[in-house]
Amino acid sequence: MQKARNEVDEMNFLVMGLNSYNSYLRRKIKLLIKDLKKVYSKIAAAPIEQKNNTFGKFALFLWSGEDVDDKTPYPLRELSELLATPETDLLIEEPLMNNFADIYTQHQR
């Protein structure tokens, strides 16, 4: 994100980072962020100062690759605040179709 030339590039890097983080959550705890498109829209529509603040926070987390503490991974707290949604309502179980796709892929190996 630090090499982004403009706001669109920053948003692109943020989307890639959050998609990767969502995959990480799926692998580790079998849960996904409920509606990433809503997250992207909220960030894209935010005032420039808030958007820059959000980019900075996520860039720091995604670059370091570490959680701030063991209670809740940092991006989940930040997304919860951004969307004014309790952390417990932010995650969902993986859709059943994804499970079938994983089973099929593993069977093909």
Phi, psi and omega in degrees: 000333181292336181268002182295140182270335182206180183298324180294317178296318178300316180296320178300315179294322178296315179300314179298318180294316180291325175297318178295317178297321179296320176296321177299313179300319180299315180291318188278316186236005177060031175230157180232156172293131191304305187219085182297328179298323177295320178298312181299317180298316181298317180292315182297327183271355183290154174302151188305320181295315179294320180297315179297321178298315179296314178303315181299315180296314181289323178299318179297314180294310185294328179288319182282330179071017182238151173276151181291318175212181184274351185287297181225129176303137187310311181301327179295320177296316181296317179295321178300315178296313183301318183268358184053046181235135176301145181305326182291339179264001186274336184250150176228163174287154179298133178303145184302323181299324177296322179298317179297319179297319178296316180298316180298315181298316180295324181292329182286341183286000000 
